[in-house]
């Protein structure tokens, strides 16, 4: 979920702060006023912050070869803002074209050219189905998912040191992942385990830290957990809050691979992973260093902030989400989805990824994802918390997580002035990765 998703949602849900579910009928305090408009509109999709953020995200993949500026610009120019079908059609068309070119290049023996084309095609296929999750059975969803994975695997096999696709044993199934090795020497090296958050993919981790790690001598194991791209599309596995049950089998798997230094296993969670990873690290003590990118202490609080519920009504708000019947909240959420395409996407994807049957059910499930009640305090390994200036989605959450940590801890702030103020530093990956891996180098040394 991006940094502005619930900003728009908050406008539509403002009335919820004074509805009968909140018990009291007094007006909300000044802090619950509507969010200020953005100081400047983005250069593309100026009236659709959701489309702009996802476009910015695609632009950012260019830093590690996952997109081309010209292809992104040309494709975006053909998309009608707010139109999910238009978004799919244009990104899918670009992906098909680039994938075909990659196949032609490979057939003629041009391995490097084919590798690059397949890598970009994977990004574009992933982007194409992003807004279609209100109907997960839409055949376009599965087509794009399969082709995104297929083209990434084709690219992975063409790297000088091939990127190995792995299936990690997990309960009665497996989790998809990729092992990015520096070389095939088997020499023990520091290793980064990493995953995405609410709406990314393990293939996207190529651009979000995996290749940056390999460049610096780290082996990297990237994976998708339940609720994330692979398990969600393949089997309908949904998110679970007790993420240590996910990560412990991944650590077990990592320790069986060649070239893994068991004393230097670092772990990074991105976006919603900023609460999933800290939760897991509180219980999985084989982790030697933790990165929360961006830091998240309480996912439920993000939704309360979106609805702009005053602090004295938190308990009533939470109770209404969990209640058997709360018609006023249901109506408010439906109105929010009708009023804002951003809200519609956030809630429909949230329902898909958590297995919730209703919008209110998704909000209720969000309350379970946190490191409250002493969990953050159980983290014992050195921890890095990232905090970008313009992350309106997680605003204040990185500091809250940081304040609750009792381990050795560091916070890094990213600013708009350096082009890195967006959620998870989208569009500034090389800058972000430099600071993350510099910290890891010094911490694991």
C-alpha positions in Angstrom: 0.0 0.0 0.0 1.4 3.4 -0.9 2.1 6.4 1.2 -1.0 8.3 0.1 -3.6 5.6 0.0 -5.3 6.3 3.3 -4.8 10.1 3.0 -7.7 10.2 0.5 -9.5 7.6 2.5 -9.4 9.8 5.5 -11.4 12.6 3.7 -14.2 10.2 2.9 -14.2 8.7 6.4 -14.1 12.0 8.3 -17.8 11.6 9.2 -17.0 8.4 11.0 -15.3 10.2 13.8 -18.7 11.6 14.9 -21.0 8.8 13.9 -22.9 6.8 16.5 -20.4 4.0 16.6 -18.0 6.4 18.3 -20.5 6.7 21.2 -20.0 10.4 21.9 -21.5 13.0 19.6 -19.2 15.9 20.2 -17.3 17.3 17.2 -13.8 15.9 16.5 -10.9 18.0 17.7 -8.9 20.3 15.4 -6.4 17.5 14.8 -9.0 15.7 12.9 -9.3 18.4 10.3 -9.1 17.4 6.6 -5.6 16.9 5.3 -4.0 19.8 3.5 -3.7 19.4 -0.2 -0.4 18.6 -1.7 1.9 21.6 -2.3 2.5 20.6 -5.9 0.8 18.3 -8.2 2.9 15.4 -9.7 4.1 15.7 -13.3 2.0 12.6 -14.4 -1.5 11.9 -13.3 -1.7 15.2 -11.5 -5.2 14.5 -10.1 -4.7 10.8 -9.3 -2.1 10.3 -6.5 -2.5 6.5 -6.6 -1.6 6.2 -10.3 1.3 8.7 -9.8 2.8 6.7 -7.0 2.7 3.5 -8.9 4.2 5.2 -11.9 6.9 6.6 -9.6 7.5 3.1 -8.3 8.0 1.8 -11.9 10.4 4.6 -12.7 12.4 3.7 -9.6 13.0 0.1 -10.9 15.0 1.7 -13.7 17.9 2.1 -11.2 18.6 -1.6 -11.4 17.4 -2.3 -14.9 13.8 -3.0 -14.2 12.4 -0.2 -16.4 13.3 2.3 -19.0 12.5 6.0 -18.6 11.2 6.3 -22.1 9.1 3.2 -21.9 7.5 4.3 -18.7 6.8 7.8 -20.0 5.4 6.5 -23.3 3.1 4.0 -21.6 1.9 6.4 -19.0 1.0 8.9 -21.7 -1.5 6.5 -23.1 -3.3 5.7 -19.8 -6.5 7.4 -18.7 -6.2 8.5 -15.1 -8.3 6.5 -12.7 -9.3 3.9 -15.4 -8.1 0.5 -14.2 -8.8 -1.1 -17.6 -6.7 1.5 -19.3 -3.9 1.0 -16.8 -3.9 -2.8 -17.5 -4.3 -2.5 -21.2 -1.3 -0.2 -21.7 1.1 -1.8 -19.3 0.2 -5.3 -20.6 0.8 -4.1 -24.2 4.2 -2.7 -23.3 5.1 -5.9 -21.4 4.0 -8.1 -24.3 6.1 -6.1 -26.7 9.2 -6.1 -24.5 8.9 -9.8 -23.7 8.6 -10.7 -27.4 11.7 -8.6 -28.1 13.5 -10.5 -25.3 12.5 -13.9 -26.8 13.7 -12.7 -30.3 17.0 -11.5 -28.8 17.6 -14.8 -27.0 16.8 -16.8 -30.1 19.5 -14.9 -31.9 22.0 -15.5 -29.1 22.0 -12.0 -27.6 21.9 -13.1 -23.9 22.5 -9.7 -22.3 19.9 -8.0 -24.4 17.4 -10.7 -23.7 18.2 -10.6 -19.9 17.5 -6.9 -19.8 14.3 -7.2 -21.8 12.8 -10.0 -19.7 13.6 -8.1 -16.6 11.7 -5.0 -17.7 8.8 -7.1 -19.0 8.5 -8.7 -15.6 8.1 -5.2 -14.0 5.5 -4.2 -16.6 3.4 -7.3 -16.2 3.5 -6.9 -12.4 2.3 -3.3 -12.8 -0.5 -4.2 -15.2 -2.7 -6.2 -12.9 -2.1 -4.1 -9.8 -5.5 -2.5 -9.7 -7.6 -5.5 -10.6 -7.9 -7.3 -7.3 -11.5 -6.4 -6.6 -12.1 -9.5 -8.7 -9.2 -11.9 -8.2 -10.8 -14.3 -10.6 -10.4 -11.9 -13.5 -8.3 -13.9 -16.0 -6.1 -10.9 -16.6 -4.9 -11.1 -13.0 -3.5 -14.7 -13.4 -2.2 -14.1 -16.9 -0.1 -11.1 -15.7 1.0 -12.8 -12.6 2.3 -15.9 -14.5 4.0 -13.8 -17.2 5.7 -11.6 -14.6 7.1 -14.6 -12.8 8.0 -16.4 -16.1 9.9 -13.4 -17.6 11.7 -12.7 -14.3 12.9 -16.4 -14.2 14.1 -16.1 -17.8 16.1 -13.0 -16.9 17.4 -14.6 -13.7 18.8 -17.5 -15.6 20.7 -15.1 -17.9 22.6 -13.3 -15.2 26.4 -13.9 -15.0 25.8 -15.6 -11.7 22.4 -17.1 -12.2 19.7 -16.1 -9.7 18.3 -19.4 -8.4 14.5 -19.9 -8.0 13.7 -21.7 -4.7 10.7 -23.1 -3.0 10.9 -22.8 0.8 9.1 -25.4 2.8 6.3 -23.8 4.8 3.6 -25.8 6.7 1.9 -27.9 4.0 3.2 -26.0 1.0 6.1 -23.9 -0.1 6.9 -20.2 -0.4 8.5 -18.9 -3.6 11.9 -17.2 -3.4 15.1 -16.4 -5.1 18.6 -17.0 -4.0 21.0 -14.2 -5.2 24.5 -15.5 -4.7 27.7 -13.5 -5.1 29.3 -16.5 -6.6 29.2 -20.3 -6.5 32.3 -20.7 -4.3 30.3 -21.7 -1.2 32.4 -19.2 0.9 30.4 -18.1 4.0 29.2 -14.6 3.5 26.8 -12.2 5.3 23.3 -12.9 4.1 20.2 -10.7 3.8 16.8 -12.3 4.1 14.2 -9.9 2.7 10.6 -9.6 1.7 8.1 -6.9 0.6 4.9 -5.8 2.3 1.2 -5.2 1.4 1.4 -5.2 -2.4 4.8 -6.0 -3.7 6.4 -9.1 -5.1 9.5 -11.2 -4.5 10.5 -10.5 -8.1 10.4 -6.8 -7.3 12.9 -7.3 -4.5 15.5 -7.6 -7.3 15.3 -3.7 -7.4 14.7 -3.1 -3.7 17.9 -4.5 -2.2 18.8 -7.9 -3.6 21.1 -6.7 -6.3 22.5 -4.0 -4.1 23.4 -6.7 -1.6 25.2 -8.9 -4.2 27.2 -5.8 -5.4 28.4 -5.5 -1.8 29.3 -9.1 -1.2 26.1 -10.2 0.4 24.2 -13.3 -0.5 20.5 -12.5 -0.5 17.4 -14.7 0.0 14.3 -12.9 -1.1 10.9 -14.6 -0.6 7.1 -14.0 -0.6 5.2 -14.9 2.5 1.4 -15.6 2.8 -0.7 -12.6 1.7 2.1 -11.6 -0.7 2.3 -11.9 -4.5 3.2 -15.5 -5.1 1.4 -17.4 -2.3 -1.7 -15.1 -2.7 -2.0 -15.6 -6.5 -1.0 -19.3 -6.4 -3.0 -20.6 -3.5 -4.9 -17.8 -2.0 -2.7 -17.8 1.2 -3.5 -14.6 3.1 -1.6 -12.5 5.6 -1.1 -13.7 9.2 0.0 -11.4 12.1 2.3 -14.0 13.8 5.0 -13.6 11.2 7.6 -15.4 13.2 5.8 -18.6 12.1 6.7 -17.6 8.5 10.2 -16.4 9.0 11.5 -19.3 11.2 11.1 -21.8 8.3 12.9 -19.3 6.0 15.9 -19.1 8.3 15.9 -22.9 8.6 16.1 -23.0 4.8 18.7 -20.3 4.5 21.0 -22.2 6.9 21.0 -25.2 4.6 22.2 -23.2 1.6 25.8 -22.9 0.6 27.6 -19.7 1.4 25.5 -18.6 4.4 27.3 -17.3 7.4 25.0 -18.3 10.3 26.3 -15.6 12.5 25.7 -12.8 10.0 22.0 -13.2 8.9 20.4 -9.8 8.4 16.6 -9.4 7.7 14.7 -6.6 6.0 11.0 -6.0 5.7 9.7 -3.4 3.3 6.5 -1.3 3.6 4.0 -3.5 5.6 7.1 -5.6 6.1 8.2 -2.8 8.4 5.9 -4.3 11.1 6.1 -8.0 9.9 9.9 -8.1 10.2 10.1 -6.6 13.7 7.4 -9.0 14.8 9.3 -11.9 13.6 12.7 -10.7 14.9 11.2 -10.4 18.4 11.0 -14.2 18.5 13.5 -15.5 15.9 16.8 -14.9 17.6 19.1 -16.2 14.8 18.7 -12.8 13.1 21.8 -10.7 13.7 20.5 -7.4 12.3 17.1 -6.0 11.4 16.0 -3.3 8.9 12.4 -1.9 9.1 11.9 -0.1 5.8 9.8 1.9 6.7 9.3 1.5 10.4 5.7 0.5 11.5 4.6 0.0 15.0 0.8 -0.4 14.7 -1.0 -1.0 11.4 -4.3 -0.5 13.1 -3.3 3.0 14.1 -2.7 3.8 10.5 -6.4 3.0 9.8 -7.6 5.0 12.8 -5.6 7.9 11.6 -7.2 7.6 8.1 -10.7 7.7 9.7 -9.4 10.5 11.9 -10.8 9.0 15.1 -9.9 11.0 18.2 -7.8 9.2 20.8 -10.7 9.1 23.3 -12.7 7.0 20.8 -10.1 4.4 19.8 -11.7 1.7 21.8 -15.2 2.4 20.4 -13.8 2.5 16.9 -12.0 -0.8 17.3 -15.1 -2.4 18.8 -17.3 -1.3 15.9 -14.9 -2.9 13.5 -15.1 -6.2 15.3 -18.8 -6.0 16.0 -21.3 -8.4 14.3 -23.2 -5.5 13.0 -22.0 -1.9 12.5 -24.1 -0.5 9.6 -23.0 3.1 9.9 -19.3 2.1 9.6 -20.2 -0.2 6.7 -22.0 2.7 4.9 -19.1 5.1 5.6 -16.6 2.6 4.1 -18.8 2.0 1.1 -19.1 5.7 0.6 -15.3 6.1 0.8 -14.8 3.5 -1.9 -17.3 5.2 -4.2 -15.8 8.6 -3.6 -12.2 7.7 -4.1 -10.5 5.3 -6.5 -7.6 5.2 -4.2 -9.7 4.1 -1.3 -11.4 1.5 -3.5 -8.1 0.0 -4.4 -6.7 0.0 -0.9 -9.8 -1.7 0.6 -10.4 -4.2 -2.2 -6.7 -5.2 -2.2 -6.7 -5.4 1.6 -9.7 -7.7 1.5 -8.0 -9.9 -1.1 -4.7 -10.1 0.8 -6.2 -10.7 4.3 -9.1 -12.9 3.3 -11.6 -10.4 4.7 -15.2 -10.7 3.4 -16.1 -7.0 3.9 -14.3 -3.6 4.0 -15.0 -3.4 7.7 -13.6 -6.9 8.1 -10.3 -5.8 6.4 -10.1 -2.8 8.9 -10.6 -5.2 11.7 -7.9 -7.5 10.5 -5.5 -4.6 10.3 -5.8 -4.2 14.0 -3.9 -7.5 14.5 -0.7 -6.3 12.8 1.5 -4.6 15.4 4.4 -5.0 17.8 2.5 -3.6 20.8 2.3 -5.0 24.3 6.0 -5.5 24.8 6.7 -7.2 21.5 9.0 -4.5 20.1 10.9 -4.6 23.4 11.7 -8.2 22.8 13.8 -7.4 19.7 17.4 -8.0 20.8 19.4 -7.6 17.6 20.7 -4.2 16.3 17.8 -2.6 14.4 17.7 0.1 11.7 14.5 2.1 11.3 13.9 4.1 8.1 11.8 7.2 8.1 11.2 9.2 4.8 9.9 12.7 5.2 6.9 12.5 2.9 5.6 9.1 4.0 2.1 10.3 4.8 0.9 6.7 5.0 3.2 5.7 7.9 3.7 9.2 9.3 4.9 9.0 12.8 5.0 5.3 12.9 8.8 4.9 12.4 9.5 7.1 15.4 7.0 5.2 17.5 8.6 1.9 16.6 12.1 3.4 17.3 11.0 4.7 20.7 9.8 1.3 21.8 13.0 -0.5 20.9 15.3 -1.4 23.7 18.0 -3.0 21.6 20.9 -1.2 19.9 19.1 1.0 17.4 19.6 3.5 14.6 17.2 5.7 12.7 17.9 7.2 9.2 15.7 10.0 7.9 15.3 10.6 4.1 14.3 14.0 2.8 12.4 15.4 -0.1 15.3 17.7 -0.9 17.4 14.6 -1.8 14.6 13.0 -3.7 14.1 10.2 -1.2 11.1 11.4 0.8 8.6 9.0 -0.6 7.3 5.9 1.0 10.2 3.3 1.2 12.3 5.9 -0.7 10.6 5.0 -4.0 12.6 6.5 -6.8 15.8 6.7 -4.8 16.8 3.1 -4.4 20.5 3.5 -4.8 20.7 6.2 -2.2 18.5 4.2 0.2 20.5 1.0 -0.4 23.8 2.7 0.1 22.7 3.8 3.6 21.1 0.5 4.5 24.1 -1.6 3.4 26.6 0.8 4.9 24.8 0.3 8.2 24.8 -3.4 7.7 28.5 -3.5 6.9 29.3 -1.7 10.1 26.8 -3.6 12.2 27.8 -7.1 11.1 31.5 -6.3 11.2 
